[in-house]
Amino acid sequence: MSIKSISDLTHFFGIEETNLLANIANLGEDYFLIHNLDMLYQSCTKLKPIDESRLKIPLFLYLIIHGELYNAVSSYLRTHKSISYRCMRSALDGAFTSYYLLKKPEKIDIYLSKLSEDQDKEKNKEWKKIFLNIKRTIKSNIKTFPFAEGLPEIHEFCSIYSHSDALGILHRYYDDRENDMLQAKYFDYHQNTDDFHKWFGRLLVTFFNIFLIFWQEIFIHRAENKLSQIERNISEFQKRLKIYTEKYPVDTAESDSNNTA
């Protein structure tokens, strides 16, 4: 799509909805990958209520992560890859925090200590050491958190879109020499259809791997008579996702060359 200025917010909304419909059509039957991943997340919210106090924070974060899945997918389909990957980074932060607390429930008080108006200096020091950069905490102890393998690197990639990093912002403007003005680009258009699928595949894989952390650490032990069905759904989704990502592979060394407008 050619670069053109946004005249007003209504114009912006109209382009978003046009992009949404076009990208859903572009996905075709692969759109059901979104639906099936959502159903996996939903299936675990419908299990028998869990009253264990040590699980309450991780489960609350699970619900927030599910919301970030919605935000990430809806943004991506509206051609806001940058926003989508910021949502994914937020989901990863929630997943890392949950995983840490599931493995080390004795640190829940440290995690909650930030809520206190009269903070204990020692607790605040420990909070900063663990949670201020939870990605680094997980990455430095990956053997303790095996289901997070590879996710810290995805988090680092997403961070390009989360800060005023030159890599994340300099491709979003252009110098309109004809009108002698600098303009921002509001949409992240891909150069070709394969690029659209590549980066969408990475998004789905990441949210699926986040789901597996919770499945392995919490839900698999509490699924009871729903265990077999959920495991079949996981296996089927995994197979279909593998076909999709093998069709549109992402080279980890590949630079993000999508065109923005």
N, C-alpha and C positions, 0 to 999 in steps of 0.2 A: 504494500500500500504506500502511496506517496505521502510525504510529510505535508500536513496542512494544519494551520492554526486552529485552536479550539475557540469558537466564538463566545460560548458561555456554558454554564453548567448543564443546561438542558441538552445542548449539542454534545457535551461530554457523555451524558447518560445515554443518548441515542447511539453513539459509537460503541459504548460498552455493550449494550444489548445486541447490536449487530454482530459484534465480535463473539459474544456468548453463543448466539444461534449458529454462527458459521463454524465455530470450533466444536460444538456438539455434533454438528453434521459431519465435520472432518473426522471425528473419532469413530463415527459409525457404530458398529457392534462393540468396539473397544470401550465405549462409554460405560458398559456394564462393569468394567473394572472398578470404576468409581462406586457404583451402586454396591457391588459385592464387598469392597473394602469397608464401606459404611456399615453394611450388614454385619460384618465381623465385629466392628466396634460396638454396634448396637446389641449384638447377641450377648455380650458379656455384661451389659448394663441390666439385662433381664434375668440374671442368675439370682439365686437366693441371696437376700441381703446379708452383708458382711458387717458384723458388729465389732470386730477386733480393732481396738483403738490404734494399734500400730499401723493399720492399713488405711485409716481415714484420710490422711494427707495424700498418700499416693493415689487413692481412688478419686479424690477430688481433683487432683492434677490430671488424672486420666480423662475426666469429663471435659476439662479445659482443653486438653490435647485433641479430643474429638471435635470440639468447636473450632480449633485451629485447622483441622483437616478441612472442615467446611469453608473456612475463610481462605485457605490456600487454594483449594480447587476452584472456588467461585472467582477468585482473583485471577488465577491462571487462565481460565476460560474466557475471561473478559480482557485478556491480553495485558495483564499486569504481572509479568513474571517476577519483577523486583519485589512487589508486595507479597506475592505468593511465597517466595523464598524467605522473606522476613517472617511470615507466619510459620514456616517450617522450622526456622531457627528457634522461635519461641516454643514450639512444640518439643523440640530437642532439649531445650533447657528444662522443660517440665519433665521430660522422660528421664534425663540424667538425675534430676533432684529426686524423683520417685525411686529410681533404681538404687540410688545411694541410701535413701531412708529404708528401703526394703531390706537391704543387706546390713544396714547399721541402724536399727530402730532406736538404739540408745541415744542417737544424735537428734531425735525429733525435738527435744527441748532446746537444743542449740538452734535448730532451724526456726523454731517459733520465738526465740528470744528477741528477734527484731521487732516483735509486736509490743514489747514492753516499753513503757515510757522511761522507766528507770533501768536502763540496760546495764547488766553486769559486764565489767570491762573484760574479764577473762572469757566470758561467753561471746562477747562481741568479737574478740580477737580470734576465737575458734571459728565463729561464723564466717568471718572474712577468709580464713584459711581454707575452709571447705566450700562454701556456697557462693562467694563473690565471683569466682570463676569455676563454676561446677563442671564445665566442659574439661578444663585442665585437670581437675580432681579425678574425673573418670578416666581420661586419657592416660594419666600417670599411673593409674592402678587398673589397667584394662583386664588383667588376669582375674581380678576380683569381680569384674563386671563384663563377662565374656559376651553377653548378648548385645553389648554396645559397640562391639568391634566395628570399626569403619565409620561409625556415626560422628565421632568428634571431628573427623576430616570433613564430613558433610556440613557440620556446624560452621567450620572455618570458611567453607565455600560460601555458605549463606551470609556470613558476616560481611561479605563484600557489599551486599545490598542493605545492610542494617546500619551502616555508619556513613559519615561523609567522607568515605574513602574515594580516592581519585579513580580507582578502577570501577567503582560503583556509580559515580556521578558524571564523569567527564564524557561518557558516551551518550548522555541524556540531554545534551544541548547542541545547538547548531547556530552558526553565524549566518544570519540572513543578510547577505551582502546587498541584495537587491533593494531591501527596505532599510538597510543600515541598522539592524537591531539583532539582539541576542534572544533566542527563543528556546524554551524547554520542550522536551518531548514527553508526552503523557502516556504513551503506550509502548509496549515492548514487542514489536513485530519481529517474527522470525524470517530469515531469508528464504527458507523453504519448509515444506511440510515435515520433512524428516526431523529438522531441528525442533519443531513444535513437539513432536512425539518423543524425542530423546529426553528433553528436559522435563516433560510431563511424566515419563517413565521413572526418572530419578525421584520425582516427588512421590509417586505411588510406592516405590520401593522403600523410601525412607519412612513413610507413615506405616507401612506394613511391618517393617523391622521394629518400629516403636511399639506397635501393637504386640509383637511377639515377646517383648520384654515383659509386659503385663500378663500376657497369657502364660508364660513359663513361670513367672514369679508368684502370681496370684490365682488366676482363673482356672488353670488346668487342675488345680487341687480342689476346686469348689464347683466344678461343672456338673458333677453327679450324673444324672441320667441324660444330660445334654452333651456330655463329653464326646461321644462318638460322632454326633452330627456336626458339632463345631470343628472337630478335627478333620472331618471330611471336607467341610467348607474351606478350612485353611489350606488343605492339600490341593483342592481344586483351584483356589485362587492363586496359589503359588505356581501351579503349572501354567495357568493362563498369563500371569504376569511375566513368567520366564519367556514365554513365546513372544510377548509384546516387546520386552526389553532386548531380546536377542535380535529382533527385527529392526529395532532402532537403538543400537548400542551407543553408549557415551564413553568416549575415551577420557579417562581421568586426567590426562595431560592436555586434553583439548581446551583451548581457550573459548570462552563464551563469545561467539561471534554473531549473536542475534542482532538484528537491526531494530532500532527503536524509533518510534515516530509519535 
